[in-house]
Amino acid sequence: MNKIISEILERFYICTNLPILAYDGQGFLIDSSGYDDSLYELLKDNDIYNKAMNKYDLLIDKNPIIITCPNGINYTICLLDTSGLNKGIYILGPHSCNKNNPLGISYKPKCLMNNLVSLLYIISREINHGRNFKAGFSYHVKKTLDFIESRYNENITLLDLAKHLNINKSYLCSLIKKETGKTFTLMLNEVRIEKSKKLLLESNLSVLEVALQVGFNNQNYYNITFKKITGMTPLEYRKGA
């Protein structure tokens, strides 16, 4: 569950550049994306979690609540699980209606927050659908997906996977292709590129450092693969995000 929420937060931040956190029903932070020490301090100073939980019963279905703070700062609160099975909240922000907020807070007019919350739930639905879809794969293909997700930053090969699963390499290759329509290498590269997007946006690492950190052994191949999958180079993605 927490791993899925972390992926939701990461994708939402990549799409919107709006910091976001998730808390469970006991008040424990599940994960965040786009946050640094100064934003955590701002969240704490404005007592946002407690203010949000005081309004929890007012959260209906997918309708968010906006908490307004001094200095033109806002936070948007919405349910972690609209089905009501899991209590918890998402906190979107801080955001501001002022394009030139003195604290440099992200400009997001209040009128857009319903749209951004809708996007958050779309991302959540797509990711959860993907997890449920994985249930339709055979045992070995499920294990392939898990293997890639856990070791994408290592120098792994189809042979490594076949040995890990104690299965014939050629048979595994055909099984993966048949069930996913992709090769092992393509699936691995798609995961690596997706992971690298966050590093490009949230860190000051060079493109080479990003490439090495997600498992590519040279920058040129990373650049070619990134453009093939996304339609742009890593630098274009970083500058245009």
Secondary structure, DSSP 4 states (H G I P E B T S, - for coil): -HHHHHHHHHHHHHHH---EEEEETTS-EEEEES--HHHHHHHHHTTHHHHHHHTGGG--TT--EEEEEGGGEEEEEEES-TTSSS-EEEEEEEEES-TT-TT--EE--GGGHHHHHHHHHHHHHHHHHHHHHHTTS-HHHHHHHHHHHHHTTS---HHHHHHHHTS-HHHHHHHHHHHHSS-HHHHHHHHHHHHHHHHHHH----HHHHHHHTT-S-HHHHHHHHHHHHSS-HHHHHHH-
